[in-house]
Amino acid sequence: MRKRIVFPIALIVLGTLCLLAGTYNGLAVAPSEQHMGDVQRIMYIHVPTAWSAMLVLTWAFVCATMYLTFASWRWDHRLEAAIEMSVVLCLLLCIQGSIWAKPTWGVWWDWDPRLTTVAVLLMAFAGISALRYFIDEPVKRATWTSVATIIGYIDVPIVYFSVKWWNSLHQQQSGVSTISREFLIPLLINFAGMLLLLAGAMTIRTRTAALRLEDEIAPPPLSIVVAEEVMA
Amino acid sequence: MNGVVSGGWEFVWAAYAVSAVVLVGYCTHVMNGFFKARVSQERGAKGIGL
């Protein structure tokens, strides 16, 4: 068992090193942007967080669909890890966005389509995460959270297209072709770091979910059975 | 007002500091959860704590 988390811990360490390198590059090496100045450097952590959040939410959707199709506990453990990680990333996304909004828009928060849809996503997945703790029966818990995840995931494409469909304070998505190389390098290094860190943390969280379920559904130890029979 | 944002390093540091705290905090929470679950399972298997 001890060997089983060496690899995910290595992923976390490697991810942290990438994030440190990307952050150094973004804060000390990359030039400041023409209009936003140094505040634009928040992009090097905000955008990788947004990309990672979308990926993890999509992974949660895949896990939920696979659980409902194959009824395998493995997919439920992965779903539990993905839901928790989605909440963390959406929360982080809202906090980073709010810190960036203040110097550029003049407000910490605005009920703009992009911000509102991300806030809805955060609330939805926080609710699904809470739902898991309220249901004691493992099969019912896995089924209900899978269904809730699929329903919650409907908001993800709405988040993505919100800046195109409605008038938004938030800028539209930039692509690799529209970003200068100096800005792209720290962005991609931080994204790689974020992915490695998340992969490590989610692998450990998945194994924790498996251990907890084994503990939950394990038959009582023989000593309890004997003690109960003696009491009877 | 010329449409250019000047200064703002305090916001940059704040964004990175919050991100570091959240990510380090979550990774610590995940590792603690794993070790607690493993200890709990080992105890259950040995029948300790009855």
Chai-1 contact restraints between the chains, C-beta under 6 A:
chainA,res_idxA,chainB,res_idxB,connection_type,confidence,min_distance_angstrom,max_distance_angstrom,comment,restraint_id
A,I12,B,C27,contact,1.0,0.0,6.0,A-B,restraint_1
A,H35,B,V4,contact,1.0,0.0,6.0,A-B,restraint_2
A,M36,B,V5,contact,1.0,0.0,6.0,A-B,restraint_3
A,G37,B,V5,contact,1.0,0.0,6.0,A-B,restraint_4
A,G37,B,S6,contact,1.0,0.0,6.0,A-B,restraint_5
A,D38,B,G8,contact,1.0,0.0,6.0,A-B,restraint_6
A,D38,B,W9,contact,1.0,0.0,6.0,A-B,restraint_7
A,V39,B,V5,contact,1.0,0.0,6.0,A-B,restraint_8
A,V39,B,G8,contact,1.0,0.0,6.0,A-B,restraint_9
A,V39,B,F11,contact,1.0,0.0,6.0,A-B,restraint_10
A,R41,B,V12,contact,1.0,0.0,6.0,A-B,restraint_11
A,I42,B,V12,contact,1.0,0.0,6.0,A-B,restraint_12
A,I42,B,A15,contact,1.0,0.0,6.0,A-B,restraint_13
A,I45,B,Y16,contact,1.0,0.0,6.0,A-B,restraint_14
A,I45,B,S19,contact,1.0,0.0,6.0,A-B,restraint_15
A,V88,B,Y26,contact,1.0,0.0,6.0,A-B,restraint_16
A,L92,B,V22,contact,1.0,0.0,6.0,A-B,restraint_17
A,I95,B,V18,contact,1.0,0.0,6.0,A-B,restraint_18
A,Q96,B,A15,contact,1.0,0.0,6.0,A-B,restraint_19
A,I99,B,F11,contact,1.0,0.0,6.0,A-B,restraint_20
A,I99,B,A14,contact,1.0,0.0,6.0,A-B,restraint_21
A,I99,B,A15,contact,1.0,0.0,6.0,A-B,restraint_22
A,P103,B,V5,contact,1.0,0.0,6.0,A-B,restraint_23
A,P103,B,G8,contact,1.0,0.0,6.0,A-B,restraint_24
A,P103,B,F11,contact,1.0,0.0,6.0,A-B,restraint_25
A,T104,B,V5,contact,1.0,0.0,6.0,A-B,restraint_26
A,A201,B,C27,contact,1.0,0.0,6.0,A-B,restraint_27
A,A201,B,V30,contact,1.0,0.0,6.0,A-B,restraint_28
A,I204,B,V30,contact,1.0,0.0,6.0,A-B,restraint_29
A,I204,B,F34,contact,1.0,0.0,6.0,A-B,restraint_30
A,R205,B,V30,contact,1.0,0.0,6.0,A-B,restraint_31
A,T208,B,G33,contact,1.0,0.0,6.0,A-B,restraint_32
A,T208,B,F34,contact,1.0,0.0,6.0,A-B,restraint_33
A,T208,B,A37,contact,1.0,0.0,6.0,A-B,restraint_34
A,L211,B,A37,contact,1.0,0.0,6.0,A-B,restraint_35
A,L211,B,Q41,contact,1.0,0.0,6.0,A-B,restraint_36
A,R212,B,A37,contact,1.0,0.0,6.0,A-B,restraint_37
A,D215,B,S40,contact,1.0,0.0,6.0,A-B,restraint_38
A,D215,B,Q41,contact,1.0,0.0,6.0,A-B,restraint_39
A,D215,B,G44,contact,1.0,0.0,6.0,A-B,restraint_40
A,P221,B,G47,contact,1.0,0.0,6.0,A-B,restraint_41
A,S223,B,G47,contact,1.0,0.0,6.0,A-B,restraint_42
A,S223,B,L50,contact,1.0,0.0,6.0,A-B,restraint_43
